Amino acid sequence: MTRLALAAGLLALALGGRTRADDKDNEKALKELQGTYLAVGVDFGGFKLTEAELKKGGDDDRTLVIKGDQLIPKKDPKDPATIRVDASKNPRQLDIAPKDKKDALYAIYKLEGDTLTICGAKKADDRPKEFKASEDRMVITLKRQPAN
């Protein structure tokens, strides 16, 4: 009985340590994403919007702020979504959950310099494995803006 308890305790410590390490990696990844972004490209199953086309809607329509674990649209700051990253996956995963829990996005992302690329689907089972748009997958390219 004592050996079983000892083994269970060691297993719990080992798993707990891994979880804390994963949490630290996720916190670091989330911190790297902080900032204000402008959408510069959207591709959804053949329907593409270029930066020039997106600019026509005005900067407020295409500005998103990542602050903490919140994704805040500039146009409607009272309606943030909660984001969660999983830095242990390759490519890294990003879940975006609006307040009402409808229309969640299960995505992958990459951050290259100040360019954030997100490819997502509406169903967790359809989470993309590559950055390629299709009928049920959207690719959004965002450019981080300099801090004021």
N, CA and C atoms as an extended XYZ file, in Angstrom:
444
Properties=species:S:1:pos:R:3:atomname:S:1:resname:S:1:resid:I:1 pbc="F F F"
N         0.823       -1.193        0.000 N   MET     1
C         0.000        0.000        0.000 CA  MET     1
C         0.870        1.262        0.000 C   MET     1
N         1.944        1.243        0.753 N   THR     2
C         2.832        2.388        0.838 CA  THR     2
C         3.507        2.638       -0.503 C   THR     2
N         3.915        1.582       -1.191 N   ARG     3
C         4.541        1.747       -2.512 CA  ARG     3
C         3.566        2.363       -3.499 C   ARG     3
N         2.307        1.941       -3.440 N   LEU     4
C         1.287        2.485       -4.334 CA  LEU     4
C         1.092        3.977       -4.061 C   LEU     4
N         1.036        4.346       -2.803 N   ALA     5
C         0.871        5.753       -2.443 CA  ALA     5
C         2.080        6.568       -2.904 C   ALA     5
N         3.276        6.022       -2.713 N   LEU     6
C         4.495        6.693       -3.132 CA  LEU     6
C         4.518        6.870       -4.652 C   LEU     6
N         4.157        5.807       -5.381 N   ALA     7
C         4.122        5.869       -6.846 CA  ALA     7
C         3.101        6.905       -7.313 C   ALA     7
N         1.932        6.919       -6.682 N   ALA     8
C         0.898        7.895       -7.045 CA  ALA     8
C         1.379        9.316       -6.768 C   ALA     8
N         2.069        9.504       -5.645 N   GLY     9
C         2.598       10.824       -5.310 CA  GLY     9
C         3.641       11.292       -6.303 C   GLY     9
N         4.547       10.393       -6.679 N   LEU    10
C         5.576       10.744       -7.666 CA  LEU    10
C         4.966       11.067       -9.022 C   LEU    10
N         3.957       10.296       -9.421 N   LEU    11
C         3.275       10.555      -10.685 CA  LEU    11
C         2.604       11.928      -10.653 C   LEU    11
N         1.954       12.239       -9.549 N   ALA    12
C         1.292       13.539       -9.425 CA  ALA    12
C         2.308       14.672       -9.502 C   ALA    12
N         3.456       14.509       -8.855 N   LEU    13
C         4.498       15.531       -8.929 CA  LEU    13
C         5.027       15.697      -10.348 C   LEU    13
N         5.241       14.589      -11.013 N   ALA    14
C         5.762       14.640      -12.386 CA  ALA    14
C         4.765       15.327      -13.313 C   ALA    14
N         3.499       14.963      -13.222 N   LEU    15
C         2.483       15.579      -14.078 CA  LEU    15
C         2.267       17.039      -13.715 C   LEU    15
N         2.299       17.323      -12.432 N   GLY    16
C         2.135       18.708      -11.988 CA  GLY    16
C         3.255       19.587      -12.492 C   GLY    16
N         4.485       19.100      -12.476 N   GLY    17
C         5.621       19.862      -12.984 CA  GLY    17
C         5.483       20.143      -14.461 C   GLY    17
N         5.030       19.155      -15.208 N   ARG    18
C         4.849       19.334      -16.646 CA  ARG    18
C         3.770       20.362      -16.918 C   ARG    18
N         2.705       20.317      -16.161 N   THR    19
C         1.613       21.264      -16.348 CA  THR    19
C         2.090       22.686      -16.061 C   THR    19
N         2.859       22.877      -15.013 N   ARG    20
C         3.372       24.215      -14.708 CA  ARG    20
C         4.300       24.695      -15.821 C   ARG    20
N         5.107       23.812      -16.368 N   ALA    21
C         5.992       24.197      -17.476 CA  ALA    21
C         5.167       24.580      -18.696 C   ALA    21
N         4.134       23.790      -18.998 N   ASP    22
C         3.266       24.116      -20.128 CA  ASP    22
C         2.579       25.456      -19.902 C   ASP    22
N         2.104       25.680      -18.661 N   ASP    23
C         1.455       26.945      -18.347 CA  ASP    23
C         2.408       28.113      -18.555 C   ASP    23
N         3.662       27.953      -18.155 N   LYS    24
C         4.653       29.017      -18.345 CA  LYS    24
C         4.879       29.279      -19.831 C   LYS    24
N         4.968       28.210      -20.628 N   ASP    25
C         5.144       28.376      -22.073 CA  ASP    25
C         3.936       29.082      -22.680 C   ASP    25
N         2.744       28.717      -22.226 N   ASN    26
C         1.520       29.348      -22.737 CA  ASN    26
C         1.455       30.815      -22.333 C   ASN    26
N         1.835       31.114      -21.086 N   GLU    27
C         1.855       32.505      -20.626 CA  GLU    27
C         2.845       33.328      -21.442 C   GLU    27
N         4.005       32.756      -21.712 N   LYS    28
C         5.018       33.449      -22.516 CA  LYS    28
C         4.500       33.694      -23.930 C   LYS    28
N         3.870       32.671      -24.526 N   ALA    29
C         3.331       32.810      -25.884 CA  ALA    29
C         2.235       33.868      -25.926 C   ALA    29
N         1.378       33.884      -24.906 N   LEU    30
C         0.309       34.876      -24.851 CA  LEU    30
C         0.895       36.277      -24.700 C   LEU    30
N         1.936       36.401      -23.900 N   LYS    31
C         2.590       37.696      -23.707 CA  LYS    31
C         3.187       38.206      -25.022 C   LYS    31
N         3.732       37.299      -25.822 N   GLU    32
C         4.319       37.680      -27.112 CA  GLU    32
C         3.267       38.233      -28.074 C   GLU    32
N         2.008       37.852      -27.874 N   LEU    33
C         0.939       38.284      -28.774 CA  LEU    33
C         0.356       39.649      -28.412 C   LEU    33
N         0.662       40.167      -27.245 N   GLN    34
C         0.065       41.417      -26.776 CA  GLN    34
C         0.312       42.552      -27.756 C   GLN    34
N        -0.718       43.369      -27.956 N   GLY    35
C        -0.561       44.541      -28.806 CA  GLY    35
C        -1.805       44.873      -29.596 C   GLY    35
N        -1.677       45.890      -30.413 N   THR    36
C        -2.750       46.352      -31.291 CA  THR    36
C        -2.405       45.945      -32.712 C   THR    36
N        -3.359       45.326      -33.378 N   TYR    37
C        -3.149       44.793      -34.726 CA  TYR    37
C        -4.166       45.366      -35.699 C   TYR    37
N        -3.723       45.515      -36.946 N   LEU    38
C        -4.618       45.866      -38.050 CA  LEU    38
C        -4.697       44.672      -38.996 C   LEU    38
N        -5.908       44.307      -39.389 N   ALA    39
C        -6.082       43.249      -40.388 CA  ALA    39
C        -5.579       43.766      -41.725 C   ALA    39
N        -4.709       42.975      -42.371 N   VAL    40
C        -4.151       43.373      -43.665 CA  VAL    40
C        -4.502       42.366      -44.760 C   VAL    40
N        -5.161       41.279      -44.388 N   GLY    41
C        -5.574       40.298      -45.377 CA  GLY    41
C        -6.527       39.279      -44.771 C   GLY    41
N        -7.517       38.890      -45.557 N   VAL    42
C        -8.479       37.865      -45.156 CA  VAL    42
C        -8.714       36.954      -46.348 C   VAL    42
N        -8.689       35.658      -46.106 N   ASP    43
C        -8.967       34.673      -47.152 CA  ASP    43
C        -9.891       33.619      -46.554 C   ASP    43
N       -11.066       33.484      -47.153 N   PHE    44
C       -12.050       32.521      -46.665 CA  PHE    44
C       -12.625       31.769      -47.853 C   PHE    44
N       -12.014       30.643      -48.150 N   GLY    45
C       -12.521       29.785      -49.214 CA  GLY    45
C       -12.636       30.455      -50.565 C   GLY    45
N       -11.609       31.175      -50.949 N   GLY    46
C       -11.630       31.818      -52.260 CA  GLY    46
C       -12.098       33.262      -52.213 C   GLY    46
N       -12.753       33.669      -51.147 N   PHE    47
C       -13.159       35.057      -50.972 CA  PHE    47
C       -12.018       35.764      -50.266 C   PHE    47
N       -11.350       36.677      -50.973 N   LYS    48
C       -10.175       37.341      -50.425 CA  LYS    48
C       -10.405       38.834      -50.313 C   LYS    48
N        -9.898       39.388      -49.220 N   LEU    49
C        -9.889       40.835      -49.038 CA  LEU    49
C        -8.442       41.260      -48.849 C   LEU    49
N        -8.001       42.188      -49.670 N   THR    50
C        -6.642       42.708      -49.574 CA  THR    50
C        -6.598       43.843      -48.551 C   THR    50
N        -5.408       44.293      -48.234 N   GLU    51
C        -5.271       45.412      -47.303 CA  GLU    51
C        -5.986       46.648      -47.840 C   GLU    51
N        -5.846       46.903      -49.120 N   ALA    52
C        -6.507       48.075      -49.720 CA  ALA    52
C        -8.025       47.981      -49.562 C   ALA    52
N        -8.568       46.787      -49.770 N   GLU    53
C       -10.018       46.614      -49.616 CA  GLU    53
C       -10.439       46.740      -48.159 C   GLU    53
N        -9.639       46.221      -47.263 N   LEU    54
C        -9.955       46.319      -45.838 CA  LEU    54
C        -9.879       47.757      -45.345 C   LEU    54
N        -8.964       48.544      -45.903 N   LYS    55
C        -8.823       49.945      -45.509 CA  LYS    55
C       -10.077       50.746      -45.814 C   LYS    55
N       -10.829       50.347      -46.828 N   LYS    56
C       -12.042       51.067      -47.205 CA  LYS    56
C       -13.057       51.090      -46.074 C   LYS    56
N       -13.036       50.070      -45.217 N   GLY    57
C       -13.964       50.010      -44.091 CA  GLY    57
C       -13.528       50.878      -42.917 C   GLY    57
N       -12.330       51.412      -42.977 N   GLY    58
C       -11.814       52.240      -41.881 CA  GLY    58
C       -11.006       51.407      -40.900 C   GLY    58
N       -10.101       52.073      -40.216 N   ASP    59
C        -9.217       51.364      -39.291 CA  ASP    59
C        -9.956       50.739      -38.111 C   ASP    59
N       -11.027       51.381      -37.633 N   ASP    60
C       -11.763       50.819      -36.498 CA  ASP    60
C       -12.318       49.434      -36.815 C   ASP    60
N       -12.743       49.222      -38.059 N   ASP    61
C       -13.313       47.928      -38.459 CA  ASP    61
C       -12.272       46.827      -38.531 C   ASP    61
N       -11.019       47.188      -38.684 N   ARG    62
C        -9.989       46.161      -38.860 CA  ARG    62
C        -8.944       46.145      -37.748 C   ARG    62
N        -9.230       46.847      -36.634 N   THR    63
C        -8.295       46.901      -35.519 CA  THR    63
C        -8.728       45.972      -34.393 C   THR    63
N        -7.782       45.152      -33.948 N   LEU    64
C        -7.993       44.243      -32.820 CA  LEU    64
C        -6.879       44.483      -31.808 C   LEU    64
N        -7.237       44.414      -30.529 N   VAL    65
C        -6.267       44.572      -29.458 CA  VAL    65
C        -6.216       43.272      -28.669 C   VAL    65
N        -5.018       42.767      -28.453 N   ILE    66
C        -4.839       41.614      -27.566 CA  ILE    66
C        -4.245       42.160      -26.278 C   ILE    66
N        -5.031       42.034      -25.214 N   LYS    67
C        -4.625       42.537      -23.901 CA  LYS    67
C        -4.949       41.458      -22.878 C   LYS    67
N        -3.896       40.935      -22.257 N   GLY    68
C        -4.103       39.798      -21.345 CA  GLY    68
C        -4.610       38.622      -22.161 C   GLY    68
N        -5.704       38.026      -21.703 N   ASP    69
C        -6.298       36.913      -22.453 CA  ASP    69
C        -7.556       37.357      -23.199 C   ASP    69
N        -7.609       38.655      -23.518 N   GLN    70
C        -8.769       39.206      -24.210 CA  GLN    70
C        -8.399       39.672      -25.612 C   GLN    70
N        -9.285       39.393      -26.554 N   LEU    71
C        -9.185       39.898      -27.918 CA  LEU    71
C       -10.310       40.917      -28.051 C   LEU    71
N        -9.925       42.173      -28.216 N   ILE    72
C       -10.890       43.270      -28.149 CA  ILE    72
C       -10.984       43.972      -29.499 C   ILE    72
N       -12.164       43.918      -30.135 N   PRO    73
C       -12.330       44.668      -31.388 CA  PRO    73
C       -12.458       46.163      -31.076 C   PRO    73
N       -11.696       46.986      -31.776 N   LYS    74
C       -11.737       48.429      -31.518 CA  LYS    74
C       -13.127       48.988      -31.761 C   LYS    74
N       -13.805       48.440      -32.748 N   LYS    75
C       -15.137       48.943      -33.085 CA  LYS    75
C       -16.151       48.671      -31.973 C   LYS    75
N       -15.950       47.594      -31.222 N   ASP    76
C       -16.894       47.221      -30.168 CA  ASP    76
C       -16.135       46.713      -28.937 C   ASP    76
N       -15.468       47.623      -28.216 N   PRO    77
C       -14.622       47.202      -27.100 CA  PRO    77
C       -15.377       46.560      -25.938 C   PRO    77
N       -16.689       46.700      -25.917 N   LYS    78
C       -17.478       46.086      -24.839 CA  LYS    78
C       -17.806       44.631      -25.140 C   LYS    78
N       -17.312       44.129      -26.269 N   ASP    79
C       -17.604       42.749      -26.664 CA  ASP    79
C       -16.310       41.964      -26.930 C   ASP    79
N       -15.450       41.834      -25.889 N   PRO    80
C       -14.197       41.102      -26.101 CA  PRO    80
C       -14.423       39.591      -26.154 C   PRO    80
N       -13.474       38.906      -26.735 N   ALA    81
C       -13.462       37.440      -26.732 CA  ALA    81
C       -12.300       37.002      -25.850 C   ALA    81
N       -12.418       35.822      -25.287 N   THR    82
C       -11.336       35.260      -24.493 CA  THR    82
C       -10.486       34.388      -25.402 C   THR    82
N        -9.164       34.517      -25.274 N   ILE    83
C        -8.276       33.688      -26.076 CA  ILE    83
C        -7.458       32.773      -25.178 C   ILE    83
N        -7.139       31.625      -25.740 N   ARG    84
C        -6.307       30.648      -25.027 CA  ARG    84
C        -5.323       30.093      -26.033 C   ARG    84
N        -4.053       30.046      -25.640 N   VAL    85
C        -3.026       29.510      -26.531 CA  VAL    85
C        -2.502       28.183      -25.997 C   VAL    85
N        -2.054       27.365      -26.906 N   ASP    86
C        -1.359       26.125      -26.551 CA  ASP    86
C        -0.037       26.140      -27.313 C   ASP    86
N         1.013       26.548      -26.596 N   ALA    87
C         2.328       26.682      -27.207 CA  ALA    87
C         3.038       25.349      -27.382 C   ALA    87
N         2.471       24.273      -26.818 N   SER    88
C         3.115       22.963      -26.930 CA  SER    88
C         2.837       22.310      -28.282 C   SER    88
N         1.873       22.829      -29.017 N   LYS    89
C         1.516       22.262      -30.323 CA  LYS    89
C         2.333       22.928      -31.419 C   LYS    89
N         2.485       22.214      -32.533 N   ASN    90
C         3.179       22.752      -33.689 CA  ASN    90
C         2.339       22.487      -34.933 C   ASN    90
N         1.758       23.515      -35.546 N   PRO    91
C         1.835       24.915      -35.165 CA  PRO    91
C         1.052       25.193      -33.874 C   PRO    91
N         1.401       26.310      -33.258 N   ARG    92
C         0.734       26.703      -32.013 CA  ARG    92
C        -0.760       26.866      -32.243 C   ARG    92
N        -1.525       26.574      -31.184 N   GLN    93
C        -2.978       26.653      -31.290 CA  GLN    93
C        -3.506       27.870      -30.541 C   GLN    93
N        -4.618       28.383      -31.039 N   LEU    94
C        -5.277       29.544      -30.475 CA  LEU    94
C        -6.776       29.296      -30.510 C   LEU    94
N        -7.425       29.380      -29.353 N   ASP    95
C        -8.879       29.292      -29.294 CA  ASP    95
C        -9.412       30.680      -28.977 C   ASP    95
N       -10.408       31.110      -29.736 N   ILE    96
C       -11.027       32.416      -29.538 CA  ILE    96
C       -12.491       32.174      -29.216 C   ILE    96
N       -12.897       32.564      -27.994 N   ALA    97
C       -14.267       32.307      -27.544 CA  ALA    97
C       -14.956       33.625      -27.196 C   ALA    97
N       -15.942       34.025      -28.004 N   PRO    98
C       -16.710       35.228      -27.682 CA  PRO    98
C       -17.484       35.037      -26.371 C   PRO    98
N       -17.923       36.134      -25.801 N   LYS    99
C       -18.680       36.091      -24.542 CA  LYS    99
C       -19.859       35.133      -24.613 C   LYS    99
N       -20.596       35.193      -25.709 N   ASP   100
C       -21.806       34.372      -25.827 CA  ASP   100
C       -21.510       32.913      -26.154 C   ASP   100
N       -20.219       32.587      -26.306 N   LYS   101
C       -19.754       31.221      -26.583 CA  LYS   101
C       -20.195       30.706      -27.950 C   LYS   101
N       -20.894       31.516      -28.721 N   LYS   102
C       -21.253       31.143      -30.088 CA  LYS   102
C       -20.119       31.578      -31.002 C   LYS   102
N       -20.007       30.930      -32.114 N   ASP   103
C       -19.019       31.313      -33.122 CA  ASP   103
C       -17.578       31.294      -32.620 C   ASP   103
N       -17.242       30.330      -31.774 N   ALA   104
C       -15.852       30.179      -31.341 CA  ALA   104
C       -15.000       29.828      -32.556 C   ALA   104
N       -13.723       30.167      -32.474 N   LEU   105
C       -12.799       29.869      -33.554 CA  LEU   105
C       -11.675       29.010      -32.988 C   LEU   105
N       -11.440       27.870      -33.626 N   TYR   106
C       -10.383       26.945      -33.231 CA  TYR   106
C        -9.295       27.063      -34.281 C   TYR   106
N        -8.175       27.637      -33.860 N   ALA   107
C        -7.195       28.087      -34.847 CA  ALA   107
C        -5.782       27.614      -34.535 C   ALA   107
N        -4.942       27.830      -35.534 N   ILE   108
C        -3.500       27.757      -35.375 CA  ILE   108
C        -2.997       29.165      -35.665 C   ILE   108
N        -1.799       29.454      -35.178 N   TYR   109
C        -1.268       30.785      -35.453 CA  TYR   109
C         0.250       30.744      -35.538 C   TYR   109
N         0.766       31.782      -36.183 N   LYS   110
C         2.207       32.000      -36.195 CA  LYS   110
C         2.443       33.498      -36.104 C   LYS   110
N         3.478       33.833      -35.359 N   LEU   111
C         3.875       35.219      -35.202 CA  LEU   111
C         5.287       35.342      -35.749 C   LEU   111
N         5.404       36.096      -36.834 N   GLU   112
C         6.696       36.314      -37.484 CA  GLU   112
C         6.961       37.809      -37.470 C   GLU   112
N         7.840       38.229      -36.557 N   GLY   113
C         8.067       39.661      -36.385 CA  GLY   113
C         6.782       40.286      -35.874 C   GLY   113
N         6.257       41.262      -36.613 N   ASP   114
C         5.009       41.913      -36.225 CA  ASP   114
C         3.820       41.423      -37.041 C   ASP   114
N         3.983       40.324      -37.761 N   THR   115
C         2.894       39.766      -38.560 CA  THR   115
C         2.328       38.530      -37.869 C   THR   115
N         1.039       38.596      -37.549 N   LEU   116
C         0.328       37.499      -36.911 CA  LEU   116
C        -0.609       36.885      -37.947 C   LEU   116
N        -0.428       35.600      -38.196 N   THR   117
C        -1.291       34.877      -39.135 CA  THR   117
C        -2.092       33.864      -38.341 C   THR   117
N        -3.407       33.902      -38.541 N   ILE   118
C        -4.321       33.001      -37.843 CA  ILE   118
C        -5.121       32.247      -38.889 C   ILE   118
N        -5.200       30.929      -38.733 N   CYS   119
C        -6.033       30.108      -39.607 CA  CYS   119
C        -6.962       29.317      -38.698 C   CYS   119
N        -8.260       29.502      -38.872 N   GLY   120
C        -9.191       28.878      -37.949 CA  GLY   120
C       -10.430       28.308      -38.588 C   GLY   120
N       -11.100       27.460      -37.803 N   ALA   121
C       -12.348       26.818      -38.200 CA  ALA   121
C       -13.348       26.942      -37.057 C   ALA   121
N       -14.613       26.742      -37.362 N   LYS   122
C       -15.674       26.879      -36.361 CA  LYS   122
C       -15.810       25.660      -35.455 C   LYS   122
N       -15.251       24.518      -35.852 N   LYS   123
C       -15.361       23.303      -35.053 CA  LYS   123
C       -13.972       22.863      -34.605 C   LYS   123
N       -13.887       22.442      -33.347 N   ALA   124
C       -12.594       22.005      -32.802 CA  ALA   124
C       -12.027       20.840      -33.608 C   ALA   124
N       -12.901       19.953      -34.072 N   ASP   125
C       -12.439       18.798      -34.850 CA  ASP   125
C       -11.873       19.199      -36.210 C   ASP   125
N       -12.224       20.408      -36.668 N   ASP   126
C       -11.750       20.898      -37.966 CA  ASP   126
C       -10.559       21.841      -37.841 C   ASP   126
N        -9.963       21.917      -36.641 N   ARG   127
C        -8.838       22.830      -36.451 CA  ARG   127
C        -7.803       22.576      -37.551 C   ARG   127
N        -7.364       23.615      -38.256 N   PRO   128
C        -6.393       23.436      -39.337 CA  PRO   128
C        -5.057       22.906      -38.834 C   PRO   128
N        -4.341       22.297      -39.755 N   LYS   129
C        -2.986       21.829      -39.479 CA  LYS   129
C        -1.970       22.633      -40.292 C   LYS   129
N        -2.496       23.393      -41.252 N   GLU   130
C        -1.644       24.243      -42.081 CA  GLU   130
C        -2.373       25.566      -42.336 C   GLU   130
N        -1.622       26.556      -42.789 N   PHE   131
C        -2.167       27.887      -43.019 CA  PHE   131
C        -2.702       27.985      -44.447 C   PHE   131
N        -3.879       27.400      -44.630 N   LYS   132
C        -4.488       27.344      -45.950 CA  LYS   132
C        -5.992       27.544      -45.803 C   LYS   132
N        -6.525       28.519      -46.522 N   ALA   133
C        -7.955       28.795      -46.477 CA  ALA   133
C        -8.721       27.753      -47.277 C   ALA   133
N        -9.968       27.527      -46.870 N   SER   134
C       -10.867       26.629      -47.601 CA  SER   134
C       -12.293       27.072      -47.301 C   SER   134
N       -13.259       26.271      -47.734 N   GLU   135
C       -14.656       26.631      -47.487 CA  GLU   135
C       -14.989       26.747      -46.013 C   GLU   135
N       -14.295       25.984      -45.169 N   ASP   136
C       -14.593       26.019      -43.737 CA  ASP   136
C       -13.421       26.501      -42.891 C   ASP   136
N       -12.421       27.094      -43.538 N   ARG   137
C       -11.244       27.610      -42.820 CA  ARG   137
C       -10.889       29.004      -43.323 C   ARG   137
N       -10.679       29.902      -42.382 N   MET   138
C       -10.352       31.284      -42.704 CA  MET   138
C        -8.911       31.582      -42.309 C   MET   138
N        -8.209       32.336      -43.138 N   VAL   139
C        -6.869       32.819      -42.812 CA  VAL   139
C        -6.952       34.337      -42.698 C   VAL   139
N        -6.506       34.851      -41.559 N   ILE   140
C        -6.482       36.282      -41.307 CA  ILE   140
C        -5.031       36.681      -41.051 C   ILE   140
N        -4.581       37.707      -41.737 N   THR   141
C        -3.235       38.233      -41.522 CA  THR   141
C        -3.361       39.596      -40.862 C   THR   141
N        -2.653       39.752      -39.746 N   LEU   142
C        -2.701       40.972      -38.962 CA  LEU   142
C        -1.291       41.541      -38.808 C   LEU   142
N        -1.198       42.858      -38.762 N   LYS   143
C         0.102       43.518      -38.590 CA  LYS   143
C         0.054       44.316      -37.278 C   LYS   143
N         1.021       43.981      -36.383 N   ARG   144
C         1.073       44.683      -35.097 CA  ARG   144
C         1.484       46.133      -35.332 C   ARG   144
N         0.826       47.027      -34.635 N   GLN   145
C         1.107       48.445      -34.739 CA  GLN   145
C         2.095       48.870      -33.659 C   GLN   145
N         2.921       49.862      -33.946 N   PRO   146
C         3.871       50.339      -32.925 CA  PRO   146
C         3.109       50.848      -31.698 C   PRO   146
N         3.688       50.606      -30.523 N   ALA   147
C         3.078       51.085      -29.285 CA  ALA   147
C         3.142       52.604      -29.257 C   ALA   147
N         2.101       53.212      -28.736 N   ASN   148
C         2.064       54.686      -28.665 CA  ASN   148
C         2.892       55.190      -27.521 C   ASN   148
